Amino acid sequence: MARSKLKAMHINREWCKGCGICAAFCPTQVIEMDVQDKAVAARPADCTVCCMCELRCPDLAIAIEKEDQDEKA
């Protein structure tokens, strides 16, 4: 089975309270906190689509969209 690829990472900055949990759980440091202490996808190309950020965000401010395998064909 092929690995999923990131289609889009949506971060709702209005909902983000800047706790940094998403950045702490990201194994590839894709998510960083910006100068406003809000989550930002600094390197989305490095995302392994583990969805830890989405699962751990207490504010439900992160949504991950995986690329469908059918879209690549």
Gaussian input, Z-matrix of N, CA and C with variables (Angstrom, degrees):
# hf/3-21g

backbone

0 1
 N
 C     1     B1
 C     2     B2     1     A1
 N     3     B3     2     A2     1     D1
 C     4     B4     3     A3     2     D2
 C     5     B5     4     A4     3     D3
 N     6     B6     5     A5     4     D4
 C     7     B7     6     A6     5     D5
 C     8     B8     7     A7     6     D6
 N     9     B9     8     A8     7     D7
 C    10    B10     9     A9     8     D8
 C    11    B11    10    A10     9     D9
 N    12    B12    11    A11    10    D10
 C    13    B13    12    A12    11    D11
 C    14    B14    13    A13    12    D12
 N    15    B15    14    A14    13    D13
 C    16    B16    15    A15    14    D14
 C    17    B17    16    A16    15    D15
 N    18    B18    17    A17    16    D16
 C    19    B19    18    A18    17    D17
 C    20    B20    19    A19    18    D18
 N    21    B21    20    A20    19    D19
 C    22    B22    21    A21    20    D20
 C    23    B23    22    A22    21    D21
 N    24    B24    23    A23    22    D22
 C    25    B25    24    A24    23    D23
 C    26    B26    25    A25    24    D24
 N    27    B27    26    A26    25    D25
 C    28    B28    27    A27    26    D26
 C    29    B29    28    A28    27    D27
 N    30    B30    29    A29    28    D28
 C    31    B31    30    A30    29    D29
 C    32    B32    31    A31    30    D30
 N    33    B33    32    A32    31    D31
 C    34    B34    33    A33    32    D32
 C    35    B35    34    A34    33    D33
 N    36    B36    35    A35    34    D34
 C    37    B37    36    A36    35    D35
 C    38    B38    37    A37    36    D36
 N    39    B39    38    A38    37    D37
 C    40    B40    39    A39    38    D38
 C    41    B41    40    A40    39    D39
 N    42    B42    41    A41    40    D40
 C    43    B43    42    A42    41    D41
 C    44    B44    43    A43    42    D42
 N    45    B45    44    A44    43    D43
 C    46    B46    45    A45    44    D44
 C    47    B47    46    A46    45    D45
 N    48    B48    47    A47    46    D46
 C    49    B49    48    A48    47    D47
 C    50    B50    49    A49    48    D48
 N    51    B51    50    A50    49    D49
 C    52    B52    51    A51    50    D50
 C    53    B53    52    A52    51    D51
 N    54    B54    53    A53    52    D52
 C    55    B55    54    A54    53    D53
 C    56    B56    55    A55    54    D54
 N    57    B57    56    A56    55    D55
 C    58    B58    57    A57    56    D56
 C    59    B59    58    A58    57    D57
 N    60    B60    59    A59    58    D58
 C    61    B61    60    A60    59    D59
 C    62    B62    61    A61    60    D60
 N    63    B63    62    A62    61    D61
 C    64    B64    63    A63    62    D62
 C    65    B65    64    A64    63    D63
 N    66    B66    65    A65    64    D64
 C    67    B67    66    A66    65    D65
 C    68    B68    67    A67    66    D66
 N    69    B69    68    A68    67    D67
 C    70    B70    69    A69    68    D68
 C    71    B71    70    A70    69    D69
 N    72    B72    71    A71    70    D70
 C    73    B73    72    A72    71    D71
 C    74    B74    73    A73    72    D72
 N    75    B75    74    A74    73    D73
 C    76    B76    75    A75    74    D74
 C    77    B77    76    A76    75    D75
 N    78    B78    77    A77    76    D76
 C    79    B79    78    A78    77    D77
 C    80    B80    79    A79    78    D78
 N    81    B81    80    A80    79    D79
 C    82    B82    81    A81    80    D80
 C    83    B83    82    A82    81    D81
 N    84    B84    83    A83    82    D82
 C    85    B85    84    A84    83    D83
 C    86    B86    85    A85    84    D84
 N    87    B87    86    A86    85    D85
 C    88    B88    87    A87    86    D86
 C    89    B89    88    A88    87    D87
 N    90    B90    89    A89    88    D88
 C    91    B91    90    A90    89    D89
 C    92    B92    91    A91    90    D90
 N    93    B93    92    A92    91    D91
 C    94    B94    93    A93    92    D92
 C    95    B95    94    A94    93    D93
 N    96    B96    95    A95    94    D94
 C    97    B97    96    A96    95    D95
 C    98    B98    97    A97    96    D96
 N    99    B99    98    A98    97    D97
 C   100   B100    99    A99    98    D98
 C   101   B101   100   A100    99    D99
 N   102   B102   101   A101   100   D100
 C   103   B103   102   A102   101   D101
 C   104   B104   103   A103   102   D102
 N   105   B105   104   A104   103   D103
 C   106   B106   105   A105   104   D104
 C   107   B107   106   A106   105   D105
 N   108   B108   107   A107   106   D106
 C   109   B109   108   A108   107   D107
 C   110   B110   109   A109   108   D108
 N   111   B111   110   A110   109   D109
 C   112   B112   111   A111   110   D110
 C   113   B113   112   A112   111   D111
 N   114   B114   113   A113   112   D112
 C   115   B115   114   A114   113   D113
 C   116   B116   115   A115   114   D114
 N   117   B117   116   A116   115   D115
 C   118   B118   117   A117   116   D116
 C   119   B119   118   A118   117   D117
 N   120   B120   119   A119   118   D118
 C   121   B121   120   A120   119   D119
 C   122   B122   121   A121   120   D120
 N   123   B123   122   A122   121   D121
 C   124   B124   123   A123   122   D122
 C   125   B125   124   A124   123   D123
 N   126   B126   125   A125   124   D124
 C   127   B127   126   A126   125   D125
 C   128   B128   127   A127   126   D126
 N   129   B129   128   A128   127   D127
 C   130   B130   129   A129   128   D128
 C   131   B131   130   A130   129   D129
 N   132   B132   131   A131   130   D130
 C   133   B133   132   A132   131   D131
 C   134   B134   133   A133   132   D132
 N   135   B135   134   A134   133   D133
 C   136   B136   135   A135   134   D134
 C   137   B137   136   A136   135   D135
 N   138   B138   137   A137   136   D136
 C   139   B139   138   A138   137   D137
 C   140   B140   139   A139   138   D138
 N   141   B141   140   A140   139   D139
 C   142   B142   141   A141   140   D140
 C   143   B143   142   A142   141   D141
 N   144   B144   143   A143   142   D142
 C   145   B145   144   A144   143   D143
 C   146   B146   145   A145   144   D144
 N   147   B147   146   A146   145   D145
 C   148   B148   147   A147   146   D146
 C   149   B149   148   A148   147   D147
 N   150   B150   149   A149   148   D148
 C   151   B151   150   A150   149   D149
 C   152   B152   151   A151   150   D150
 N   153   B153   152   A152   151   D151
 C   154   B154   153   A153   152   D152
 C   155   B155   154   A154   153   D153
 N   156   B156   155   A155   154   D154
 C   157   B157   156   A156   155   D155
 C   158   B158   157   A157   156   D156
 N   159   B159   158   A158   157   D157
 C   160   B160   159   A159   158   D158
 C   161   B161   160   A160   159   D159
 N   162   B162   161   A161   160   D160
 C   163   B163   162   A162   161   D161
 C   164   B164   163   A163   162   D162
 N   165   B165   164   A164   163   D163
 C   166   B166   165   A165   164   D164
 C   167   B167   166   A166   165   D165
 N   168   B168   167   A167   166   D166
 C   169   B169   168   A168   167   D167
 C   170   B170   169   A169   168   D168
 N   171   B171   170   A170   169   D169
 C   172   B172   171   A171   170   D170
 C   173   B173   172   A172   171   D171
 N   174   B174   173   A173   172   D172
 C   175   B175   174   A174   173   D173
 C   176   B176   175   A175   174   D174
 N   177   B177   176   A176   175   D175
 C   178   B178   177   A177   176   D176
 C   179   B179   178   A178   177   D177
 N   180   B180   179   A179   178   D178
 C   181   B181   180   A180   179   D179
 C   182   B182   181   A181   180   D180
 N   183   B183   182   A182   181   D181
 C   184   B184   183   A183   182   D182
 C   185   B185   184   A184   183   D183
 N   186   B186   185   A185   184   D184
 C   187   B187   186   A186   185   D185
 C   188   B188   187   A187   186   D186
 N   189   B189   188   A188   187   D187
 C   190   B190   189   A189   188   D188
 C   191   B191   190   A190   189   D189
 N   192   B192   191   A191   190   D190
 C   193   B193   192   A192   191   D191
 C   194   B194   193   A193   192   D192
 N   195   B195   194   A194   193   D193
 C   196   B196   195   A195   194   D194
 C   197   B197   196   A196   195   D195
 N   198   B198   197   A197   196   D196
 C   199   B199   198   A198   197   D197
 C   200   B200   199   A199   198   D198
 N   201   B201   200   A200   199   D199
 C   202   B202   201   A201   200   D200
 C   203   B203   202   A202   201   D201
 N   204   B204   203   A203   202   D202
 C   205   B205   204   A204   203   D203
 C   206   B206   205   A205   204   D204
 N   207   B207   206   A206   205   D205
 C   208   B208   207   A207   206   D206
 C   209   B209   208   A208   207   D207
 N   210   B210   209   A209   208   D208
 C   211   B211   210   A210   209   D209
 C   212   B212   211   A211   210   D210
 N   213   B213   212   A212   211   D211
 C   214   B214   213   A213   212   D212
 C   215   B215   214   A214   213   D213
 N   216   B216   215   A215   214   D214
 C   217   B217   216   A216   215   D215
 C   218   B218   217   A217   216   D216

   B1=1.4607
   B2=1.5272
   B3=1.2978
   B4=1.4615
   B5=1.5220
   B6=1.3076
   B7=1.4574
   B8=1.5161
   B9=1.3042
   B10=1.4631
   B11=1.5182
   B12=1.3072
   B13=1.4592
   B14=1.5163
   B15=1.3039
   B16=1.4552
   B17=1.5193
   B18=1.3228
   B19=1.4654
   B20=1.5212
   B21=1.3392
   B22=1.4581
   B23=1.5240
   B24=1.3102
   B25=1.4567
   B26=1.5259
   B27=1.3043
   B28=1.4628
   B29=1.5255
   B30=1.3125
   B31=1.4599
   B32=1.5241
   B33=1.3219
   B34=1.4591
   B35=1.5295
   B36=1.3103
   B37=1.4652
   B38=1.5243
   B39=1.3248
   B40=1.4640
   B41=1.5257
   B42=1.3173
   B43=1.4582
   B44=1.5239
   B45=1.3211
   B46=1.4678
   B47=1.5263
   B48=1.3443
   B49=1.4585
   B50=1.5257
   B51=1.3373
   B52=1.4545
   B53=1.5102
   B54=1.3300
   B55=1.4738
   B56=1.5301
   B57=1.3406
   B58=1.4610
   B59=1.5214
   B60=1.3296
   B61=1.4635
   B62=1.5266
   B63=1.3036
   B64=1.4624
   B65=1.5269
   B66=1.3108
   B67=1.4688
   B68=1.5221
   B69=1.3188
   B70=1.4608
   B71=1.5239
   B72=1.3217
   B73=1.4592
   B74=1.5220
   B75=1.3197
   B76=1.4651
   B77=1.5368
   B78=1.3471
   B79=1.4631
   B80=1.5253
   B81=1.3157
   B82=1.4668
   B83=1.5285
   B84=1.3124
   B85=1.4599
   B86=1.5229
   B87=1.3296
   B88=1.4612
   B89=1.5232
   B90=1.3238
   B91=1.4634
   B92=1.5193
   B93=1.3073
   B94=1.4638
   B95=1.5180
   B96=1.3120
   B97=1.4553
   B98=1.5316
   B99=1.3268
   B100=1.4664
   B101=1.5257
   B102=1.3085
   B103=1.4650
   B104=1.5324
   B105=1.3304
   B106=1.4652
   B107=1.5276
   B108=1.3479
   B109=1.4677
   B110=1.5194
   B111=1.3053
   B112=1.4594
   B113=1.5288
   B114=1.3290
   B115=1.4603
   B116=1.5191
   B117=1.3207
   B118=1.4580
   B119=1.5252
   B120=1.3305
   B121=1.4635
   B122=1.5238
   B123=1.3192
   B124=1.4581
   B125=1.5233
   B126=1.3321
   B127=1.4575
   B128=1.5343
   B129=1.3241
   B130=1.4671
   B131=1.5282
   B132=1.3126
   B133=1.4665
   B134=1.5300
   B135=1.3267
   B136=1.4667
   B137=1.5254
   B138=1.3208
   B139=1.4672
   B140=1.5290
   B141=1.3277
   B142=1.4563
   B143=1.5347
   B144=1.3032
   B145=1.4660
   B146=1.5362
   B147=1.3279
   B148=1.4664
   B149=1.5322
   B150=1.3164
   B151=1.4703
   B152=1.5256
   B153=1.3248
   B154=1.4622
   B155=1.5239
   B156=1.3166
   B157=1.4651
   B158=1.5247
   B159=1.3169
   B160=1.4686
   B161=1.5278
   B162=1.3229
   B163=1.4606
   B164=1.5205
   B165=1.3210
   B166=1.4661
   B167=1.5207
   B168=1.3304
   B169=1.4648
   B170=1.5310
   B171=1.3366
   B172=1.4663
   B173=1.5336
   B174=1.3240
   B175=1.4614
   B176=1.5208
   B177=1.3500
   B178=1.4648
   B179=1.5310
   B180=1.3218
   B181=1.4627
   B182=1.5260
   B183=1.3289
   B184=1.4655
   B185=1.5199
   B186=1.3273
   B187=1.4618
   B188=1.5233
   B189=1.3225
   B190=1.4589
   B191=1.5213
   B192=1.3267
   B193=1.4628
   B194=1.5149
   B195=1.3398
   B196=1.4611
   B197=1.5194
   B198=1.3314
   B199=1.4500
   B200=1.5239
   B201=1.3084
   B202=1.4634
   B203=1.5186
   B204=1.3143
   B205=1.4590
   B206=1.5259
   B207=1.3414
   B208=1.4661
   B209=1.5204
   B210=1.3422
   B211=1.4711
   B212=1.5105
   B213=1.3416
   B214=1.4556
   B215=1.5252
   B216=1.2983
   B217=1.4599
   B218=1.5103
   A1=109.13
   A2=115.47
   A3=120.92
   A4=110.86
   A5=115.34
   A6=120.76
   A7=110.84
   A8=115.44
   A9=120.62
   A10=109.36
   A11=115.29
   A12=120.79
   A13=108.37
   A14=114.55
   A15=120.65
   A16=110.28
   A17=114.41
   A18=120.17
   A19=108.52
   A20=116.08
   A21=120.59
   A22=109.92
   A23=115.16
   A24=121.96
   A25=106.52
   A26=115.22
   A27=120.85
   A28=108.91
   A29=115.87
   A30=121.21
   A31=107.50
   A32=115.84
   A33=121.35
   A34=107.74
   A35=116.46
   A36=121.66
   A37=112.39
   A38=117.43
   A39=120.00
   A40=111.02
   A41=116.82
   A42=120.73
   A43=112.16
   A44=117.45
   A45=121.99
   A46=109.74
   A47=115.67
   A48=119.51
   A49=112.10
   A50=116.73
   A51=120.68
   A52=115.08
   A53=117.16
   A54=120.11
   A55=112.32
   A56=117.69
   A57=121.51
   A58=114.79
   A59=117.80
   A60=120.15
   A61=110.72
   A62=117.73
   A63=121.37
   A64=111.02
   A65=116.88
   A66=121.29
   A67=110.93
   A68=117.09
   A69=121.19
   A70=111.63
   A71=118.40
   A72=121.76
   A73=113.76
   A74=118.73
   A75=121.46
   A76=109.75
   A77=117.46
   A78=119.60
   A79=114.10
   A80=118.05
   A81=120.70
   A82=112.99
   A83=117.14
   A84=123.67
   A85=113.49
   A86=115.32
   A87=120.70
   A88=109.74
   A89=116.23
   A90=121.08
   A91=110.18
   A92=115.04
   A93=122.66
   A94=108.26
   A95=115.45
   A96=120.75
   A97=107.56
   A98=116.73
   A99=120.38
   A100=110.89
   A101=117.51
   A102=122.15
   A103=112.56
   A104=116.42
   A105=120.95
   A106=111.32
   A107=117.10
   A108=123.23
   A109=112.01
   A110=115.97
   A111=122.96
   A112=107.84
   A113=116.19
   A114=121.10
   A115=110.56
   A116=115.12
   A117=121.88
   A118=108.07
   A119=116.50
   A120=121.37
   A121=107.81
   A122=116.40
   A123=121.46
   A124=112.49
   A125=116.97
   A126=121.59
   A127=110.15
   A128=118.97
   A129=120.57
   A130=113.44
   A131=118.87
   A132=121.14
   A133=111.57
   A134=117.35
   A135=121.78
   A136=113.10
   A137=117.67
   A138=122.11
   A139=110.65
   A140=116.54
   A141=122.27
   A142=111.64
   A143=117.77
   A144=125.57
   A145=110.79
   A146=115.23
   A147=119.42
   A148=110.71
   A149=116.52
   A150=124.78
   A151=113.53
   A152=117.90
   A153=120.24
   A154=110.84
   A155=117.84
   A156=120.74
   A157=110.70
   A158=115.78
   A159=121.11
   A160=110.75
   A161=116.81
   A162=121.32
   A163=112.99
   A164=117.75
   A165=121.87
   A166=114.66
   A167=117.97
   A168=120.23
   A169=110.01
   A170=117.70
   A171=119.95
   A172=113.07
   A173=116.90
   A174=121.24
   A175=113.16
   A176=116.56
   A177=122.21
   A178=110.99
   A179=115.88
   A180=121.60
   A181=113.02
   A182=117.72
   A183=120.70
   A184=109.83
   A185=115.34
   A186=121.89
   A187=108.05
   A188=115.67
   A189=121.78
   A190=108.79
   A191=115.73
   A192=121.91
   A193=107.67
   A194=115.34
   A195=120.20
   A196=109.21
   A197=115.39
   A198=121.36
   A199=108.50
   A200=117.47
   A201=121.39
   A202=108.94
   A203=115.99
   A204=120.22
   A205=110.56
   A206=117.79
   A207=121.39
   A208=112.04
   A209=117.44
   A210=120.61
   A211=111.80
   A212=116.80
   A213=120.49
   A214=111.44
   A215=118.59
   A216=122.14
   A217=111.81
   D1=131.63
   D2=-178.61
   D3=-74.21
   D4=150.77
   D5=176.73
   D6=-71.44
   D7=145.96
   D8=175.58
   D9=-71.37
   D10=150.32
   D11=175.69
   D12=-119.22
   D13=152.52
   D14=-179.70
   D15=-74.03
   D16=126.71
   D17=173.22
   D18=-93.43
   D19=-46.53
   D20=179.52
   D21=-160.10
   D22=148.58
   D23=173.91
   D24=-121.25
   D25=117.67
   D26=-178.79
   D27=-105.44
   D28=122.39
   D29=177.01
   D30=-118.60
   D31=115.59
   D32=178.94
   D33=-83.34
   D34=100.50
   D35=-174.94
   D36=-67.57
   D37=-22.32
   D38=177.21
   D39=-72.56
   D40=-31.95
   D41=179.76
   D42=-85.43
   D43=-25.91
   D44=-177.24
   D45=-67.00
   D46=125.40
   D47=178.28
   D48=-99.14
   D49=0.13
   D50=175.42
   D51=79.21
   D52=30.64
   D53=-178.00
   D54=-72.71
   D55=-26.66
   D56=177.91
   D57=84.54
   D58=4.07
   D59=-179.75
   D60=-61.60
   D61=-41.66
   D62=-179.72
   D63=-60.09
   D64=-44.16
   D65=179.81
   D66=-66.31
   D67=-37.20
   D68=-179.69
   D69=-67.76
   D70=-34.70
   D71=-177.91
   D72=-88.46
   D73=-11.98
   D74=-178.12
   D75=-71.93
   D76=114.11
   D77=-176.22
   D78=-70.21
   D79=-18.93
   D80=-178.64
   D81=-112.40
   D82=12.36
   D83=179.63
   D84=51.81
   D85=38.95
   D86=176.47
   D87=-70.46
   D88=-39.19
   D89=-177.88
   D90=-94.58
   D91=132.24
   D92=176.21
   D93=-129.93
   D94=164.82
   D95=175.06
   D96=-97.70
   D97=133.27
   D98=-178.76
   D99=-87.64
   D100=-171.59
   D101=-176.53
   D102=-66.25
   D103=-19.48
   D104=177.29
   D105=-94.41
   D106=10.00
   D107=-175.97
   D108=57.10
   D109=41.41
   D110=175.04
   D111=-116.53
   D112=147.37
   D113=179.64
   D114=-68.76
   D115=141.19
   D116=177.53
   D117=-144.13
   D118=141.64
   D119=176.54
   D120=-82.90
   D121=96.58
   D122=-175.71
   D123=-75.53
   D124=-35.05
   D125=-178.02
   D126=-137.26
   D127=69.41
   D128=-176.57
   D129=-60.74
   D130=-25.83
   D131=179.33
   D132=-65.52
   D133=-22.16
   D134=179.91
   D135=-88.25
   D136=-2.25
   D137=-176.43
   D138=-66.10
   D139=131.08
   D140=177.71
   D141=-97.14
   D142=4.75
   D143=178.37
   D144=57.10
   D145=42.63
   D146=176.29
   D147=-77.83
   D148=-19.81
   D149=176.91
   D150=67.03
   D151=16.52
   D152=178.16
   D153=-62.09
   D154=-37.77
   D155=179.49
   D156=-62.06
   D157=-45.61
   D158=-179.81
   D159=-65.13
   D160=-42.19
   D161=-178.29
   D162=-69.86
   D163=-34.86
   D164=-174.34
   D165=-92.31
   D166=-14.25
   D167=-178.24
   D168=-65.20
   D169=116.05
   D170=-178.75
   D171=-71.94
   D172=-14.91
   D173=-177.88
   D174=-101.02
   D175=0.18
   D176=-177.59
   D177=55.45
   D178=36.69
   D179=-175.95
   D180=-89.24
   D181=-5.59
   D182=-177.02
   D183=-119.84
   D184=132.07
   D185=175.67
   D186=-129.40
   D187=129.32
   D188=-179.66
   D189=-106.08
   D190=131.76
   D191=173.84
   D192=-109.70
   D193=123.39
   D194=177.27
   D195=-91.35
   D196=146.93
   D197=177.22
   D198=-75.34
   D199=129.06
   D200=177.30
   D201=-70.42
   D202=141.09
   D203=178.32
   D204=-64.12
   D205=-30.18
   D206=179.82
   D207=-68.02
   D208=-26.46
   D209=-178.40
   D210=-68.21
   D211=-27.43
   D212=-176.26
   D213=-77.68
   D214=-23.54
   D215=-176.48
   D216=-75.46

